[in-house]
Amino acid sequence: MTIAPDLHTSTGAYAAHALDGPERAAFERHLAACPACAEEVAEFAATLARLGAAEAAVPPAALRQQVLDRLPSVRQHPPHIPAPDDDGRRGRFGRSLPRLALAASVAAAVLLGGVAVQQHQQAEQARAQAARLTERQAGFESLLTAPDARTSTGSAGSGVGTVVWSQSRNQAAFLAAGMPALPAGSTYELWFNDAGTMRPAGLMPATDGALLLDGAIGGAAGIGVTVEPSGGSSRPSGTPVLLLPFT
């Protein structure tokens, strides 16, 4: 990777460890004398740290194998042996044994089959979540390593919000930290500010985390954050709790 003539453009790449050798050394010399770049690197590093903290759901242990492993150690009730003079009951009991064995086999097959189906569904869900996480991390890495990546930070009550954007990538992301908790049925919604007209850009599912905004930056002058019903709104229903410009 070639160092850009303007070292100020390498903050995202440095935070994402995309610089090495002479490039990294040159930028670190610049970083020691540039407070603005140091602040941007810290913000990018915070974004990456939050992404790294995300965890994919891990499916539970192999339930089917556990059932199979435990079968030899499960104590069985001894068969009832009728009295020698109870020939009628003994005959009926002997005739019912094959049916009981068949019923037990069918029940075991249904149980183990259900466990296998459950395991397959859980594994598929885990793979899908891991794929979404990988895609999101790739999107953030592409954004943070853009030569023109910039950040803007503001406060909302006790929380802090940071927008990261790149005009060359035509993309933006939002990082929330300690945003005030919302009542049940409410969520934070992100908007692109198109000259005063708000365009939906995604829902923030929690008070902390990172979100790649939906849609392109286009001619947006910044982003806004509002409190909306949990499903989101097509237009803001209240005053933005946070406005961050692309400057």
CYANA upper distance limits for C-alpha pairs under 8 A (distance plus 0.5 A):
  1 MET  CA     19 LEU  CA      7.68
  1 MET  CA     23 GLU  CA      8.43
  2 THR  CA     23 GLU  CA      7.87
  3 ILE  CA      7 LEU  CA      7.69
  3 ILE  CA     10 SER  CA      8.20
  3 ILE  CA     23 GLU  CA      6.47
  4 ALA  CA      9 THR  CA      7.52
  4 ALA  CA     10 SER  CA      7.83
  4 ALA  CA    147 PRO  CA      8.41
  7 LEU  CA     11 THR  CA      8.42
  7 LEU  CA     27 PHE  CA      6.98
  7 LEU  CA     30 HIS  CA      7.73
  8 HIS  CA     37 CYS  CA      6.83
  9 THR  CA    146 ALA  CA      8.46
  9 THR  CA    147 PRO  CA      5.25
  9 THR  CA    148 ASP  CA      6.12
  9 THR  CA    149 ALA  CA      7.68
 10 SER  CA     14 TYR  CA      6.55
 10 SER  CA     27 PHE  CA      7.99
 10 SER  CA    145 THR  CA      7.93
 10 SER  CA    147 PRO  CA      6.45
 11 THR  CA     15 ALA  CA      6.77
 11 THR  CA     37 CYS  CA      6.79
 11 THR  CA     40 GLU  CA      6.91
 11 THR  CA     41 VAL  CA      5.84
 11 THR  CA     44 PHE  CA      8.32
 11 THR  CA    145 THR  CA      8.29
 11 THR  CA    149 ALA  CA      8.44
 12 GLY  CA     16 ALA  CA      6.71
 12 GLY  CA     40 GLU  CA      8.32
 12 GLY  CA     41 VAL  CA      7.08
 12 GLY  CA     44 PHE  CA      6.72
 12 GLY  CA    144 LEU  CA      5.06
 12 GLY  CA    145 THR  CA      5.12
 12 GLY  CA    146 ALA  CA      7.29
 12 GLY  CA    147 PRO  CA      7.96
 12 GLY  CA    149 ALA  CA      7.04
 13 ALA  CA     17 HIS  CA      6.69
 13 ALA  CA     18 ALA  CA      5.44
 13 ALA  CA     19 LEU  CA      6.75
 13 ALA  CA    144 LEU  CA      7.01
 13 ALA  CA    145 THR  CA      4.72
 13 ALA  CA    146 ALA  CA      7.74
 13 ALA  CA    147 PRO  CA      8.23
 14 TYR  CA     18 ALA  CA      6.33
 14 TYR  CA     19 LEU  CA      6.11
 14 TYR  CA     24 ARG  CA      7.62
 14 TYR  CA     27 PHE  CA      8.35
 14 TYR  CA     41 VAL  CA      7.82
 14 TYR  CA    145 THR  CA      8.38
 15 ALA  CA     41 VAL  CA      6.17
 15 ALA  CA     42 ALA  CA      8.28
 15 ALA  CA     44 PHE  CA      6.49
 15 ALA  CA     45 ALA  CA      5.93
 16 ALA  CA     44 PHE  CA      8.41
 16 ALA  CA     45 ALA  CA      7.93
 16 ALA  CA     48 LEU  CA      7.91
 16 ALA  CA    141 GLU  CA      7.46
 16 ALA  CA    144 LEU  CA      7.68
 16 ALA  CA    145 THR  CA      7.42
 18 ALA  CA    145 THR  CA      7.98
 19 LEU  CA     23 GLU  CA      6.25
 19 LEU  CA     24 ARG  CA      5.51
 20 ASP  CA     24 ARG  CA      5.35
 20 ASP  CA     25 ALA  CA      8.20
 21 GLY  CA     25 ALA  CA      6.93
 22 PRO  CA     26 ALA  CA      6.46
 23 GLU  CA     27 PHE  CA      6.73
 24 ARG  CA     28 GLU  CA      6.60
 25 ALA  CA     29 ARG  CA      6.84
 26 ALA  CA     30 HIS  CA      6.94
 27 PHE  CA     31 LEU  CA      6.44
 28 GLU  CA     32 ALA  CA      6.76
 29 ARG  CA     33 ALA  CA      7.65
 30 HIS  CA     34 CYS  CA      6.77
 31 LEU  CA     35 PRO  CA      7.76
 31 LEU  CA     37 CYS  CA      6.68
 31 LEU  CA     38 ALA  CA      6.45
 32 ALA  CA     38 ALA  CA      8.24
 34 CYS  CA     38 ALA  CA      6.85
 35 PRO  CA     39 GLU  CA      6.68
 36 ALA  CA     40 GLU  CA      6.90
 37 CYS  CA     41 VAL  CA      6.56
 38 ALA  CA     42 ALA  CA      6.74
 39 GLU  CA     43 GLU  CA      6.85
 40 GLU  CA     44 PHE  CA      6.68
 40 GLU  CA    150 ARG  CA      8.07
 40 GLU  CA    151 THR  CA      7.33
 41 VAL  CA     45 ALA  CA      6.49
 42 ALA  CA     46 ALA  CA      6.70
 43 GLU  CA     47 THR  CA      6.91
 43 GLU  CA    151 THR  CA      8.09
 44 PHE  CA     48 LEU  CA      6.86
 44 PHE  CA    144 LEU  CA      7.50
 45 ALA  CA     49 ALA  CA      6.57
 46 ALA  CA     50 ARG  CA      6.83
 47 THR  CA     51 LEU  CA      6.90
 47 THR  CA    175 LEU  CA      7.03
 47 THR  CA    210 ALA  CA      7.58
 48 LEU  CA     52 GLY  CA      6.63
 49 ALA  CA     53 ALA  CA      6.80
 50 ARG  CA     54 ALA  CA      7.28
 50 ARG  CA    209 GLY  CA      6.92
 50 ARG  CA    210 ALA  CA      7.58
 51 LEU  CA    137 GLN  CA      7.47
 51 LEU  CA    209 GLY  CA      8.19
 51 LEU  CA    210 ALA  CA      7.48
 56 ALA  CA    126 ALA  CA      7.28
 56 ALA  CA    129 GLN  CA      6.67
 56 ALA  CA    130 ALA  CA      6.12
 56 ALA  CA    133 LEU  CA      7.90
 57 ALA  CA    126 ALA  CA      6.14
 57 ALA  CA    129 GLN  CA      7.73
 57 ALA  CA    130 ALA  CA      8.44
 58 VAL  CA    126 ALA  CA      6.86
 59 PRO  CA    119 GLN  CA      8.14
 59 PRO  CA    122 GLN  CA      6.30
 59 PRO  CA    123 ALA  CA      6.62
 59 PRO  CA    126 ALA  CA      7.12
 62 ALA  CA     66 GLN  CA      6.88
 62 ALA  CA    119 GLN  CA      7.84
 63 LEU  CA     67 VAL  CA      6.75
 63 LEU  CA    115 VAL  CA      7.05
 63 LEU  CA    119 GLN  CA      8.15
 64 ARG  CA     68 LEU  CA      6.87
 64 ARG  CA    112 LEU  CA      6.52
 64 ARG  CA    115 VAL  CA      6.27
 64 ARG  CA    116 ALA  CA      6.86
 65 GLN  CA     69 ASP  CA      6.50
 66 GLN  CA     70 ARG  CA      6.65
 67 VAL  CA     71 LEU  CA      6.81
 67 VAL  CA    112 LEU  CA      8.35
 70 ARG  CA     74 VAL  CA      6.90
 81 ILE  CA     90 ARG  CA      8.17
 82 PRO  CA     86 ASP  CA      6.81
 82 PRO  CA     89 ARG  CA      7.60
 82 PRO  CA     90 ARG  CA      6.32
 83 ALA  CA     87 ASP  CA      8.46
 83 ALA  CA     90 ARG  CA      8.48
 86 ASP  CA     90 ARG  CA      6.61
 87 ASP  CA     91 GLY  CA      6.49
 88 GLY  CA     92 ARG  CA      6.87
 89 ARG  CA     93 PHE  CA      6.52
 90 ARG  CA     94 GLY  CA      6.56
 91 GLY  CA     95 ARG  CA      6.67
 92 ARG  CA     96 SER  CA      6.73
 93 PHE  CA     97 LEU  CA      6.94
 95 ARG  CA     99 ARG  CA      8.35
 96 SER  CA    100 LEU  CA      6.67
 97 LEU  CA    101 ALA  CA      6.62
 98 PRO  CA    102 LEU  CA      6.61
 99 ARG  CA    103 ALA  CA      6.62
100 LEU  CA    104 ALA  CA      6.63
101 ALA  CA    105 SER  CA      6.68
102 LEU  CA    106 VAL  CA      6.69
103 ALA  CA    107 ALA  CA      6.64
104 ALA  CA    108 ALA  CA      6.64
105 SER  CA    109 ALA  CA      6.61
106 VAL  CA    110 VAL  CA      6.64
107 ALA  CA    111 LEU  CA      6.63
108 ALA  CA    112 LEU  CA      6.59
109 ALA  CA    113 GLY  CA      6.29
110 VAL  CA    114 GLY  CA      6.49
111 LEU  CA    115 VAL  CA      6.77
112 LEU  CA    116 ALA  CA      6.65
113 GLY  CA    117 VAL  CA      6.74
114 GLY  CA    118 GLN  CA      6.63
115 VAL  CA    119 GLN  CA      6.60
116 ALA  CA    120 HIS  CA      6.66
117 VAL  CA    121 GLN  CA      6.74
118 GLN  CA    122 GLN  CA      6.67
119 GLN  CA    123 ALA  CA      6.53
120 HIS  CA    124 GLU  CA      6.63
121 GLN  CA    125 GLN  CA      6.68
122 GLN  CA    126 ALA  CA      6.64
123 ALA  CA    127 ARG  CA      6.64
124 GLU  CA    128 ALA  CA      6.63
125 GLN  CA    129 GLN  CA      6.66
126 ALA  CA    130 ALA  CA      6.58
127 ARG  CA    131 ALA  CA      6.60
128 ALA  CA    132 ARG  CA      6.77
129 GLN  CA    133 LEU  CA      6.69
130 ALA  CA    134 THR  CA      6.62
131 ALA  CA    135 GLU  CA      6.64
132 ARG  CA    136 ARG  CA      6.61
133 LEU  CA    137 GLN  CA      6.60
134 THR  CA    138 ALA  CA      6.63
135 GLU  CA    139 GLY  CA      6.72
136 ARG  CA    140 PHE  CA      6.75
136 ARG  CA    212 LEU  CA      7.86
137 GLN  CA    141 GLU  CA      6.55
138 ALA  CA    142 SER  CA      6.65
139 GLY  CA    143 LEU  CA      6.75
139 GLY  CA    212 LEU  CA      8.00
140 PHE  CA    144 LEU  CA      6.48
140 PHE  CA    173 ALA  CA      8.14
140 PHE  CA    212 LEU  CA      7.70
141 GLU  CA    145 THR  CA      6.54
142 SER  CA    146 ALA  CA      6.85
143 LEU  CA    149 ALA  CA      7.28
143 LEU  CA    164 VAL  CA      8.39
143 LEU  CA    165 TRP  CA      7.57
143 LEU  CA    166 SER  CA      7.02
143 LEU  CA    169 ARG  CA      7.34
143 LEU  CA    171 GLN  CA      7.64
143 LEU  CA    172 ALA  CA      7.97
144 LEU  CA    149 ALA  CA      6.55
144 LEU  CA    164 VAL  CA      8.17
145 THR  CA    149 ALA  CA      7.54
146 ALA  CA    166 SER  CA      7.07
146 ALA  CA    168 SER  CA      7.99
146 ALA  CA    169 ARG  CA      7.67
148 ASP  CA    166 SER  CA      6.17
148 ASP  CA    167 GLN  CA      7.49
148 ASP  CA    168 SER  CA      7.42
149 ALA  CA    164 VAL  CA      7.29
149 ALA  CA    165 TRP  CA      6.06
149 ALA  CA    166 SER  CA      5.06
149 ALA  CA    167 GLN  CA      8.16
150 ARG  CA    164 VAL  CA      6.15
150 ARG  CA    165 TRP  CA      6.02
150 ARG  CA    166 SER  CA      6.95
151 THR  CA    162 THR  CA      7.17
151 THR  CA    163 VAL  CA      6.02
151 THR  CA    164 VAL  CA      4.98
151 THR  CA    165 TRP  CA      6.98
152 SER  CA    162 THR  CA      6.08
152 SER  CA    163 VAL  CA      5.87
152 SER  CA    164 VAL  CA      7.27
152 SER  CA    244 LEU  CA      6.81
152 SER  CA    245 PRO  CA      7.48
152 SER  CA    246 PHE  CA      7.69
152 SER  CA    247 THR  CA      8.16
153 THR  CA    160 VAL  CA      7.63
153 THR  CA    161 GLY  CA      6.20
153 THR  CA    162 THR  CA      4.76
153 THR  CA    163 VAL  CA      6.97
153 THR  CA    244 LEU  CA      7.35
154 GLY  CA    160 VAL  CA      6.34
154 GLY  CA    161 GLY  CA      5.99
154 GLY  CA    162 THR  CA      7.00
154 GLY  CA    242 LEU  CA      7.54
154 GLY  CA    243 LEU  CA      8.10
154 GLY  CA    244 LEU  CA      7.19
155 SER  CA    159 GLY  CA      6.20
155 SER  CA    160 VAL  CA      4.87
155 SER  CA    161 GLY  CA      6.55
155 SER  CA    242 LEU  CA      7.56
156 ALA  CA    160 VAL  CA      6.40
156 ALA  CA    161 GLY  CA      7.72
156 ALA  CA    179 MET  CA      7.15
156 ALA  CA    180 PRO  CA      8.18
156 ALA  CA    241 VAL  CA      6.54
156 ALA  CA    242 LEU  CA      6.40
157 GLY  CA    179 MET  CA      7.68
157 GLY  CA    180 PRO  CA      7.09
158 SER  CA    178 GLY  CA      7.06
158 SER  CA    179 MET  CA      6.79
158 SER  CA    180 PRO  CA      6.78
159 GLY  CA    176 ALA  CA      7.91
159 GLY  CA    177 ALA  CA      6.19
159 GLY  CA    178 GLY  CA      4.82
159 GLY  CA    179 MET  CA      4.43
159 GLY  CA    180 PRO  CA      6.72
160 VAL  CA    176 ALA  CA      6.50
160 VAL  CA    177 ALA  CA      5.77
160 VAL  CA    178 GLY  CA      6.95
160 VAL  CA    179 MET  CA      6.86
161 GLY  CA    174 PHE  CA      7.52
161 GLY  CA    175 LEU  CA      6.17
161 GLY  CA    176 ALA  CA      5.12
161 GLY  CA    177 ALA  CA      6.88
161 GLY  CA    179 MET  CA      8.25
161 GLY  CA    242 LEU  CA      8.28
162 THR  CA    174 PHE  CA      6.19
162 THR  CA    175 LEU  CA      5.55
162 THR  CA    176 ALA  CA      7.05
162 THR  CA    244 LEU  CA      8.39
163 VAL  CA    172 ALA  CA      7.38
163 VAL  CA    173 ALA  CA      6.16
163 VAL  CA    174 PHE  CA      5.00
163 VAL  CA    175 LEU  CA      6.81
163 VAL  CA    223 ILE  CA      8.33
163 VAL  CA    244 LEU  CA      7.56
164 VAL  CA    172 ALA  CA      6.02
164 VAL  CA    173 ALA  CA      5.67
164 VAL  CA    174 PHE  CA      6.80
164 VAL  CA    175 LEU  CA      8.48
165 TRP  CA    170 ASN  CA      8.18
165 TRP  CA    171 GLN  CA      6.33
165 TRP  CA    172 ALA  CA      4.58
165 TRP  CA    173 ALA  CA      6.84
165 TRP  CA    246 PHE  CA      8.10
166 SER  CA    170 ASN  CA      6.33
166 SER  CA    171 GLN  CA      6.23
166 SER  CA    172 ALA  CA      6.92
167 GLN  CA    171 GLN  CA      7.27
167 GLN  CA    217 ILE  CA      7.85
170 ASN  CA    216 ALA  CA      5.89
170 ASN  CA    217 ILE  CA      5.68
170 ASN  CA    218 GLY  CA      7.16
171 GLN  CA    213 LEU  CA      7.81
171 GLN  CA    215 GLY  CA      7.93
171 GLN  CA    216 ALA  CA      5.90
171 GLN  CA    217 ILE  CA      6.03
172 ALA  CA    212 LEU  CA      6.84
172 ALA  CA    213 LEU  CA      6.21
172 ALA  CA    216 ALA  CA      8.23
172 ALA  CA    217 ILE  CA      7.28
173 ALA  CA    210 ALA  CA      7.66
173 ALA  CA    211 LEU  CA      6.05
173 ALA  CA    212 LEU  CA      4.76
173 ALA  CA    213 LEU  CA      5.71
174 PHE  CA    210 ALA  CA      6.14
174 PHE  CA    211 LEU  CA      5.73
174 PHE  CA    212 LEU  CA      6.95
174 PHE  CA    213 LEU  CA      7.49
175 LEU  CA    208 ASP  CA      8.03
175 LEU  CA    209 GLY  CA      6.32
175 LEU  CA    210 ALA  CA      4.85
175 LEU  CA    211 LEU  CA      6.99
176 ALA  CA    207 THR  CA      6.93
176 ALA  CA    208 ASP  CA      5.37
176 ALA  CA    209 GLY  CA      5.83
176 ALA  CA    210 ALA  CA      6.79
177 ALA  CA    207 THR  CA      7.10
177 ALA  CA    208 ASP  CA      5.14
177 ALA  CA    209 GLY  CA      7.21
178 GLY  CA    207 THR  CA      6.36
178 GLY  CA    208 ASP  CA      6.28
179 MET  CA    207 THR  CA      5.25
179 MET  CA    208 ASP  CA      7.12
180 PRO  CA    207 THR  CA      7.11
181 ALA  CA    207 THR  CA      6.83
182 LEU  CA    186 SER  CA      6.54
182 LEU  CA    187 THR  CA      7.26
185 GLY  CA    229 PRO  CA      6.30
185 GLY  CA    230 SER  CA      5.48
186 SER  CA    227 VAL  CA      7.12
186 SER  CA    228 GLU  CA      6.07
186 SER  CA    229 PRO  CA      4.95
186 SER  CA    230 SER  CA      5.00
187 THR  CA    203 LEU  CA      7.49
187 THR  CA    204 MET  CA      7.11
187 THR  CA    205 PRO  CA      7.09
187 THR  CA    206 ALA  CA      8.13
187 THR  CA    227 VAL  CA      6.21
187 THR  CA    228 GLU  CA      5.96
187 THR  CA    229 PRO  CA      6.51
187 THR  CA    230 SER  CA      5.50
187 THR  CA    231 GLY  CA      8.35
187 THR  CA    232 GLY  CA      7.80
188 TYR  CA    203 LEU  CA      6.44
188 TYR  CA    204 MET  CA      5.70
188 TYR  CA    205 PRO  CA      7.76
188 TYR  CA    206 ALA  CA      8.42
188 TYR  CA    225 VAL  CA      6.97
188 TYR  CA    226 THR  CA      6.19
188 TYR  CA    227 VAL  CA      5.25
188 TYR  CA    228 GLU  CA      6.64
189 GLU  CA    200 PRO  CA      8.05
189 GLU  CA    201 ALA  CA      7.94
189 GLU  CA    202 GLY  CA      6.43
189 GLU  CA    203 LEU  CA      4.98
189 GLU  CA    204 MET  CA      6.49
189 GLU  CA    225 VAL  CA      6.17
189 GLU  CA    226 THR  CA      5.93
189 GLU  CA    227 VAL  CA      6.70
189 GLU  CA    228 GLU  CA      6.82
189 GLU  CA    232 GLY  CA      6.97
189 GLU  CA    233 SER  CA      8.48
190 LEU  CA    200 PRO  CA      6.79
190 LEU  CA    201 ALA  CA      5.59
190 LEU  CA    202 GLY  CA      5.79
190 LEU  CA    203 LEU  CA      6.56
190 LEU  CA    204 MET  CA      7.78
190 LEU  CA    213 LEU  CA      8.05
190 LEU  CA    223 ILE  CA      7.43
190 LEU  CA    224 GLY  CA      6.37
190 LEU  CA    225 VAL  CA      5.28
190 LEU  CA    226 THR  CA      7.27
191 TRP  CA    198 MET  CA      6.06
191 TRP  CA    199 ARG  CA      5.62
191 TRP  CA    200 PRO  CA      5.12
191 TRP  CA    201 ALA  CA      5.27
191 TRP  CA    202 GLY  CA      7.71
191 TRP  CA    223 ILE  CA      5.90
191 TRP  CA    224 GLY  CA      5.57
191 TRP  CA    225 VAL  CA      6.78
192 PHE  CA    198 MET  CA      6.09
192 PHE  CA    199 ARG  CA      5.44
192 PHE  CA    200 PRO  CA      7.01
192 PHE  CA    201 ALA  CA      6.68
192 PHE  CA    217 ILE  CA      7.69
192 PHE  CA    220 ALA  CA      6.34
192 PHE  CA    221 ALA  CA      8.13
192 PHE  CA    222 GLY  CA      6.58
192 PHE  CA    223 ILE  CA      5.04
192 PHE  CA    224 GLY  CA      6.96
193 ASN  CA    197 THR  CA      6.29
193 ASN  CA    198 MET  CA      5.34
193 ASN  CA    199 ARG  CA      6.99
193 ASN  CA    220 ALA  CA      5.72
193 ASN  CA    221 ALA  CA      6.18
193 ASN  CA    222 GLY  CA      5.77
193 ASN  CA    223 ILE  CA      5.68
193 ASN  CA    224 GLY  CA      7.01
194 ASP  CA    198 MET  CA      6.52
194 ASP  CA    199 ARG  CA      7.49
194 ASP  CA    219 GLY  CA      6.85
194 ASP  CA    220 ALA  CA      4.92
194 ASP  CA    221 ALA  CA      6.59
194 ASP  CA    222 GLY  CA      8.21
195 ALA  CA    220 ALA  CA      7.31
195 ALA  CA    221 ALA  CA      7.03
198 MET  CA    224 GLY  CA      8.23
198 MET  CA    235 ARG  CA      7.23
198 MET  CA    236 PRO  CA      7.68
199 ARG  CA    235 ARG  CA      7.79
200 PRO  CA    214 ASP  CA      8.18
200 PRO  CA    233 SER  CA      8.40
200 PRO  CA    234 SER  CA      7.13
200 PRO  CA    235 ARG  CA      7.65
201 ALA  CA    213 LEU  CA      5.65
201 ALA  CA    214 ASP  CA      5.09
201 ALA  CA    215 GLY  CA      6.93
202 GLY  CA    211 LEU  CA      8.40
202 GLY  CA    213 LEU  CA      6.29
202 GLY  CA    214 ASP  CA      6.12
203 LEU  CA    232 GLY  CA      7.30
204 MET  CA    209 GLY  CA      8.39
204 MET  CA    211 LEU  CA      7.40
220 ALA  CA    246 PHE  CA      8.40
221 ALA  CA    245 PRO  CA      6.38
221 ALA  CA    246 PHE  CA      6.03
222 GLY  CA    243 LEU  CA      7.81
222 GLY  CA    244 LEU  CA      6.02
222 GLY  CA    245 PRO  CA      4.46
222 GLY  CA    246 PHE  CA      5.15
223 ILE  CA    243 LEU  CA      6.37
223 ILE  CA    244 LEU  CA      5.87
223 ILE  CA    245 PRO  CA      6.90
223 ILE  CA    246 PHE  CA      8.32
224 GLY  CA    240 PRO  CA      6.47
224 GLY  CA    241 VAL  CA      8.09
224 GLY  CA    242 LEU  CA      6.10
224 GLY  CA    243 LEU  CA      4.94
224 GLY  CA    244 LEU  CA      6.87
225 VAL  CA    240 PRO  CA      5.79
225 VAL  CA    241 VAL  CA      6.24
225 VAL  CA    242 LEU  CA      5.60
225 VAL  CA    243 LEU  CA      7.03
226 THR  CA    236 PRO  CA      7.11
226 THR  CA    237 SER  CA      8.29
226 THR  CA    238 GLY  CA      7.17
226 THR  CA    239 THR  CA      7.15
226 THR  CA    240 PRO  CA      5.03
226 THR  CA    241 VAL  CA      6.05
226 THR  CA    242 LEU  CA      7.73
227 VAL  CA    237 SER  CA      8.29
227 VAL  CA    238 GLY  CA      7.69
227 VAL  CA    240 PRO  CA      8.09
227 VAL  CA    241 VAL  CA      8.04
228 GLU  CA    232 GLY  CA      6.09
228 GLU  CA    233 SER  CA      6.90
228 GLU  CA    236 PRO  CA      7.89
228 GLU  CA    237 SER  CA      7.22
229 PRO  CA    233 SER  CA      7.52
233 SER  CA    237 SER  CA      7.96
236 PRO  CA    240 PRO  CA      8.36
